[in-house]
Amino acid sequence: MNPASPRPARSIMVLYTGGTIGMQASADGLAPASGFEQRMREELSTRTDLAPWRFREMAPLIDSANMTPHYWLRLRDAVIDAVDGGCDAVLVLHGTDTLAYSAAAMSFQLLGLDTPVLFTGSMLPAGVQDSDAWENLTGALQALTDGQPAGVQLFFHGELLPPQRTTKVRSYGRNPFVALKRNALTTTASTLPVALSYRQPRQPVDIAVLPLVPGISADLLRAVIHSGAQGLVLECYGSGTGPSDDQDFIHALEQAHSRELVVVAISQCHEGGVEFDIYAAGSRLRQAGVLSGGGLTREAAFGKLQWLLGSGLSFEEVRRLMELDLV
């Protein structure tokens, strides 16, 4: 599972999904716009130091607030098509609101692909005053030209960021993303099922996310259980604690397990992660069938569950792999 050594790119595919980087003004505000390839070629016309690149405009172009797991599967196919077509590196232009979600999801969906894939975007559209668009785009192309290891990374403001630990923490400025100090899962998988190969078909699945708050009702949890969701990311307190004295809530978790709903706990804290056995309030969740997400961020836990459940694996196999370090 170790990535191949970095090697300079000879042919880069740029996949344009929309996002702020190429937006233009409309009657309702900034909106995704076609024609970014020509603007990009004009901007980079004198950059002979960059590897040759091709351009593909995804359809439809979207504000990343409209990103979905269905779109992720199409993006995965576009990356694979680019590599099969002779490209040895891929740059995805993406809106920042869900960029961390998409990068995390693709780090799982493309596991095993021997190609570097960078995600970048901008906080202001290309061409406006003080925009970070060309800085991020040319920086990402330069990073691929110089050589990157296989796998998915974010590139923003000159920094490469790991998708399983990165989240958007600011709605302004040039540094919206931060790589959090999260605990690693303690056990690494030695082999993976064939169903998880990046070339195997996938299905999007419904994953719910439920943050714990003081006094949360078991009725809310039961509503998720009966919603048709196949997985639940439970955002717990601290090292993975929850309302263990609420027998109704614990019973609802046990019911989720009996209905084969995969429930994974992550921490609401920015640093650290889930360690169930520190407190009795955490051990009780484990006993009710809740899995530990270790130091996974919300974005990474959501993407990993999408990948595992969408691969057609059994309930017990998904549970086993969810607690292993796979990337």
Residue, then its C-alpha position, 0 to 999 in steps of 0.5 A: m500500500n506504499p505509494a510509488s516514488p514521486r516522478p515528474a508528470r509528462s501529461i496532466m489532465v485538468l478536470y474542471t468541476g466548477g467552483t469559485i475558481g471559474m465562477q462569473a457574476s450572474a443575476d443571482g450572484l456568482a455561478p459556475a461558468s463554462g469557458f475556463e479552459q480558454r482563460m487558463r490557456e491565456e494565463l499560462s501561455t508563457r509557462t513553458d516550464l509546466a508539463p503539457w496538460r489537457f482539459r476536460e469540463m465536467a457536466p454539469l458544472i456545479d457550485s460545490a455546495n451541490m456536490t453529491p456521492h453520485y457526482w463522486l462516482r462520475l469524477r472517479d470514472a473521469v480520473i480513470d479515463a484520463v489515466d487510461g488515455g495516457c495522462d500520468a497525473v490529474l488535477v481536479l478544480h473544485g469548489t472549496d465548500t466540499l473540496a475536503y469531502s471530495a478529496a477524502a472520498m477520492s482517496f478511498q475510491l481511487l485506492g490502488l491507482d498508481t497516479p498522483v491526483l491533486f485537488t485545488g480551487s480558490m476562495l475568489p474567482a480567477g481574474v478578480q482583485d486579490s484572487d488566489a485562483w492562478e496562484n493555486l492552479t499554477g502551484a498545483l501544476q508545478a507540484l505535479t510537474d516536479g513529481q508527486p507520489a501516487g494517491v490523492q492530496l489537496f494543494f492550497h496556498g503552496e501547501l500539500l495536505p492529506p485528505q484523511r486529516t484535512t478540513k475547511v476551517r475558514s470561510y475567508g482568506r487564502n488559507p481555508f484548509v487545515a490538516l488536523k492533528r488526528n490519531a491514526l487507526t492502530t491496525t493497518a490492513s495487510t490485504l484488501p478484498v478485490a471488490l475494493s479495487y478502484r476499477q470495480p463498480r460502485q453504488p452511492v449509498d445513503i450515509a447520515v451524520l449525527p452530532l451529539v449535543p447535551g440532551i439529544s433525544a433517542d427519537l432523533l437516532r431512531a429517525v435515522i435508523h428508520s430513514g433507510a440510511q445504510g451508515l451513520v457517522l456519530e460525532c461523539y464528545g472527546s475521546g468517543t463518549g456519549p449519553s451512556d446513562d440514557q438507556d433509551f439512547i443505548h437501546a436505539l444504538e443496539q437496534a441500529h446494530s441489529r438492523e445492520l446499520v453501520v455506526v461509526a464514532i468520530s470525535q468532535c474535537h479538532e485533535g486526537g480521536v476516538e479511544f472508547d476504553i478511556y471512559a465508561a461512557g465510551s465503552r458503553l457505546r462500543q458494547a452497543g455496537v458502535l465502531s471506532g473511527g479513530g482519528l478520522t475527520r467527518e469528511a474522511a469517515f463519510g467518504k470511507l463509509q461511502w466506499l465500503l458500503g457502496s462496494g457490496l461488501s457484507f455488513e461484518e466485512v464493512r465493520r471489520l475494514m472500517e476500523l483498519d487503516l486502509v490508505 
